[in-house]
């Protein structure tokens, strides 16, 4: 009941006080500034169960995200970003980003701490700016997420050319796992925006004209000795060597948003034979400005091992977003059609699900 009350309160806040959304608190000092912002996402998940399935625990209200963020600058050259999440399931406060930055020149910057590994646009973009409530399996359970490390960032003054290269522990975020015998995770990303900056958010609320295009490529390498940690970031590793590579492309034009990504990995485990894994996603949406509605669809495939014939996961996700105040207040309705792992017939209705989510940014 407490969880339900929290959800209802969040929805009332979204409906009754939309003018409060996107109101960030800023404190200016002689040497810099501090911005305080936050995010609340309240959701309901419904699964289509068979009649003989009595476990309905996943039909529930829940809070996917409740976050606070503190970021700012000191002496113009130094910046910081501290991002925290309140976990309603564990009752704890968890650090998402703990980043310190230093801009040596207008086109060169260094970042150190805990933050997202520069790999895959789908992972880099904030979940609050995505067209769908969740990321696909190929991006959420395969490519690197947050980690602790150091990154060098180069870019042209007009942001058309951007380059990131970093070295990380390879252990993931907020983990006590010490992989002292393994080697660091090294990741590099480069992207090109020939027609100007595409921007971070997926939706094209601004009705972009002329069109904007982004083309990106990534590569990452790691060598690990143990994958027994329960940390979700660390579970992307195996005992052995992994080479991960991929590419993505994004287009925005007059309300249309189209994106696609492909990722592949070569594994050399300490025991057993070598294998490959990978997949892709294709996604499109259209923002109807007069109605503030955005229908969208996504198809993603994740093949966990090329030696196993029935482990391919395929999902079609249908979405309808209502954005009365842009990304600041957003209602998202998603239908997940989980297809069979083997090629051919789809799963039964018990595998599909509907998710409804309210988002408010402040």
N, C-alpha and C positions, 0 to 999 in steps of 0.2 A: 504493500500500500504506500509506503514511503517513496518508492521508486515511481509509482504512478502519480503521486501528488507532485513530485518534482517535474515530471513530464508535462503535466497539465499547467503548472505554473510557468514553465518555459514557453509553452504554446500561447498562453495568455499574454506574456510579455511580448512575443512576436507580433500578436494581433493588435493589442491595445496601445503599444508604445512604439510604433515603427519609426517615429521621428528620432528616437534615442539611438537607433542603429547607426553604425559607422562613426559615432561620436568618440573620438580618441582623446585621451587626456594627455596634454603636452605641458611640460615644465621647461622653460628656457632659463639657462644660466649664462654667466659671462663667458664661459668656456665651451658651451655646448647645449645640448637639450636631452630630455628624456620623454619618450612616448610610452603610454600604457594603453594596451588594447586587450581585447578578449574575444572569446568565441564560445558559443553554446550550441550544441546540436542535440535535439531530442527526437527520438525515433520509435517506430513500432515495426516489428518484423513478424510476418505471417507466412507459414510454410503449408504447402498442400500435402497433408498426410494421407496415407492409405487408411481405410477403415480399421484394419487390424493393428495399426500403430497407435499405441496408447501414450507414447511419450510426446507431450505437447509443450515441453519446457522452453522450446525455442520460439514459440508464439508469445511475444513479450514486448513490454515497453522497456526502453533502456536509453542511457545517455552515452552515445558514442564518443563525444568530446565535450570537455569543459576545461577551457584553457585560459591562461593569462600570459601576456607577453610584455616584456620590458626591453626597449631598444632605444638607442640614441647615439650621439656623437660627443667626443671630447677633443677639443683643439683641432677640429675639422678633419684631421688625419686619422684619428682613432675612432672606432665604432664598436658597439657591443650589441648582442642579441641574446636575451635570457628568456626562454620559452618553457612554461610549466603546464602540466596537465594534472587535473584532479581525477583520480581513478575512483569511480563510484563502486566498482566491483570489489576492489581491494581496500578502499578507504585510505589511500595513500596519495602523496604528492610526488609526481615523477617529472624529472627534467627531460625535456625534449631537445632543446637547443641551449647550449652554453658556449657562445662563440664570441671571440675577440678578434677584431680586424684592424689592419693598418694599411692605409693607402700611401704608398711611397710616391706615386705619380698619378695623374688623372687616369692613366690607363693600366696601372699595375697595382694589385692589392694582395695582401696576405691575410689568411684566416686561420685561427687555431682554436681548438676546443672540441666540443661535440656538436655535430650538425650533419646534414644530409651529404652523403657521398655524391660527387658530381657524376652521376650516371643515370640516364633515362629521363626524358622530360616528364613522363608520367609520374615518376617518383619525386622529381624536384619540385613540381608545382604543388602548392599547398592544397590539402584535401578540401578546404573551404572554397576553392576556385575551380574544382573539377565539375564536369557535367553530370557525373554519377556519384552516388553516395560512397561507393567503395572502388578501389582500384582492382583491375583484373588480376588473376593469379600470376600471369607472366611478369607483372610489375610488382606485385605485393609479396610474393613468396619465392621469387627467383633472383631478382637483381638486388644489389646492396641497398640498404636503407640508411639509417643514421649510424655514425661511428665516431670515434675520437681520433683526431689527426690534425694534419696541417695541409693547407691548399694554397696554391698560387693561382691567381686569376688575372688574365690579360684580356683586354678588349679595346676595340677602336673607340674613338670619341663618340661616334654615332651608333655604337652598339651593334653594328652589322657583323663584325667578326668578334667572336668570344672564345676563350680558351681557359680550361681549368685542368689542373693536374695536382693530385694530392697523394699523400701517404697516410695510411690509417692502421690502427691496431688489428683490424680484421675480426675483432671480438663482438662488434655491435655496440649498442648503446645501453647504458645503465646495467652493465653485467659485471659480475665478480669473477668471471672466467679469466684465467691467466694462461694464454697460449704462448708461453715464453719460448717454447721450442719451435714454434712456427715462424713464418716470415710475414712481414706486413702486407696489407692490402694496398695495392697501387692502382689508382683509377685516373683516367684522363677523358675529358669530354671537349669537343669542339663543335660549335654551330655557326651557321651562316644565315644572315637575314638580308638577302639582296634588295628587298623592297622596303626596308625599314623595320623597326622593332615590332614584333608580334605581340609582345606583352605576356604576362604570366597567366592570366585567367583563360580558361578554355572557351567560354561563351563569347560571342561577338556582339555584345550589347551596344557597342559604339557604332555598329553598322559600318565597318571599316571600308573606306574607299580612298585610294586604289587598294587592290588586294595586298596582303602581307603574307610572306612565306618564310618559314624557318626549316632548315635542313641541318640535322645534327648526327654525330657519330660518337660512340663511346667504346672504351676498352678498359678492362680491369683484370688484374692478376693477383692471386693469393696462394699461399701454401700454408696449410693448417695441420695440426697434429691431433685434434680432438674436436668432435661435434656433439658432445654429450650435454652441453649447456642447454637450459630451458629457455634462454633468451631467444625471442623470435628472429632477431637480426642474425644471431650466430648460427641458427639452424640452416642458413643458406650455405653453409660450408660442409665439407666432408674431410676426413683424414686423407690428405693428399694435396695435389695441385689443381687449381682451377683457372682457366683462361676464359673470360667472358667478353663478348663483343656484340655490338648492336648498332642500330641506326634508327632515326625517327624523322618524320616530316610533318609539318603543321601548316595549314592554310586558313586565313580569315578573309572574308569578303562579303560585305552587305548582309550581315546577319548569319552567314554560313560559316560553320566551323568544321574542318575536316582534319583528322590526325591519324597517324599510323605508326606503329613501332614493330621492330623485329629484333629478337635477341637469341643468341646461341652461346652455348658454353661447352668447352672440352674439359673433361675430368680425367685426371690420372690418379686414381686412389692408391693408397699404400698397399692395399690388398685387393685382389680381383682385377678384372680387365677394364681397360679404358672405355669410356662411354661419352656420349654427347646428350645434351638436353637443350630445349629451347621452345620458342613459339612466337606468336605475333598477336597484334591487336589492330583492328580497324574501327574507326569511330567517326560519326558525323552528327551534326545537330544544326538546327535553324532557329534563330531568335526572331519571334514575331513581335515587333516593337509595339504595334497598336494594342495587342492583348497582353504583352509582357509574359508571354508563354514561350517555352523552348522545348519542342519535341526532339528527341535524340535516340540513337541506337548504337550499340557496340557489339562487335563479335571478337572473341578472343580464344586462342588455342594455346595450351601448355602441354608439351610432351616431356615427361620427366626423365625418360631414358630411352635411347634408340634401340636397346636390346629387348625391351618389353613391349609387347604388341597391344596391350589393353590398358595402358596408363594415360592415354591422351585425354585431357580435360578440355571440353569445349562449352562455351557459354554465350548465349545471346542475351543482351540486356537492353530492355526498352525503357525509356525514361520520358517523363514530362515534368518540366520545372516551371514554377510560377515565381517571378522575380519582381515583386511590387516596388522594391527599392534596390534593384541591382543585386549584387552578391551579399549585401548587408542583411537583407531579410529574404529568405528563399525557402520555398516549399518544394520538396523533391519527391516524386513518386517513381519507383523503379520496380520493374518486373524482371526477375532473373529466370531465364529458361536454361536450365542445366541439361546439356545434351549428354548422351551416353559416352563413356570413355572410349569405347571401341567405335570405329567408323560404322555408320549405319543408323539403326533405330535410336530414337531418343529415349531418355529416362522416363519413368512413370511420373505422374503428377506429384508424388510425394517428394520429389527432388526440387521442384520449382518453389519460388518464394516471391513475396511482395514486401517491399519496404517503403515506409512513408517517413519523411524526415523534415523537421523544421530547423532552419539555421538562422542564427542571429549573430552578427559581428558588431562589436562595439569598441 
